[in-house]
Amino acid sequence: MKVNLKNMTIEELKQFCAGESMESYRALQLYRWIWKKDIDNFLDITTLSKKQREELESRIALPRLKVLEVLQARDKTLKFLFGLPDGNTIESVFIPTKRRKTICVSTQVGCSLRCSFCMTGKTGFTRDLSVWEIADQVRRVESIVEKRISNVVLMGIGEPLLNLKNVMKAIKILNCENGMNIGARKITISTAGIIPGIIALSQESIQVKLAVSLNAATDRKREILMPINRKYNLGRLFEALEDYYSLKGKRITFEYVLIKGFNDSISDAKRLASITENIPCKINIIPFNSIGPGKFKRPDPERIKKFINWLSPIAQAVSLRVSRGSAIGGACGQLRARKP
Ligand code: SF4
């Protein structure tokens, strides 16, 4: 089996080069060829001798995700369907604004957590993505849109904290100044509230942002939306988040999908403000995006405004997330693994 250099961080590539008796500066050179110049063929590496190139080409793989489909929404959001070597597919979304070029990246094929407001949750779990399959989503999109990606949100298909080892290695690759050089503070991991993963993330030295998909302010309601709440209830989750904050000192973002008649009342707003009051945080309100026939509906614009008006004076910081790409199934909760 060929060795996949795109699964390696710069440190691992240095070890690989040492094992191949290559000069130590070669690792940096190779890393730049792979992640900056985006080569997929060892024969293109002109800084290596012809003999070296031919010898390595037979043993080394530099795979790329296959672009199967690109859909563009009127607001210029792009949704990519990528093919993986084993025939599975994943989706990524590119969200451009004047100030930022953001990509929402998948971390697993499917998801085991089965949140009831999410299309991915309906398709079930197939497997974790490998390191290169996570990082290459950013590389492929950057080369297609020909714009530098400024922000990465790990909020696509899958639960990142259930694939933390590969996710952290992919983040190191994205963050490396010899590669795509995306600042750690511009990278956000979004979790449904996996407590062991939050604890493990708090031990990592890299300063990424943490977002928590909250969606309800009582265990009863959260369990209806997110079965994982039965394992990691709100009390335990907030204890873990307080510990996380005391170690990292970084404000946490809470995502709150607003659903008509379910979690959009004044008492929901009061409870939400109350459970988040002890943690420095920001609350993102995301009006529910349709995922086809089902019991959940998006509140009307008047109700969304009212909810924000109830919440804003009593919570720390509140913002309304304008979902982009809903017409192409690229908004929050709408991604899924599928065939083109
Ligand atoms: S919302 Fe996130 S954690 Fe929940 S099913 Fe969808 S992808 Fe999985």
Residues whose N, C-alpha, C, O or C-beta is under 5 A from the ligand:
A	BS01	SF4	C111 L113 R114 C115 C118 T120 G121 G156 I157 G158 E159 A192
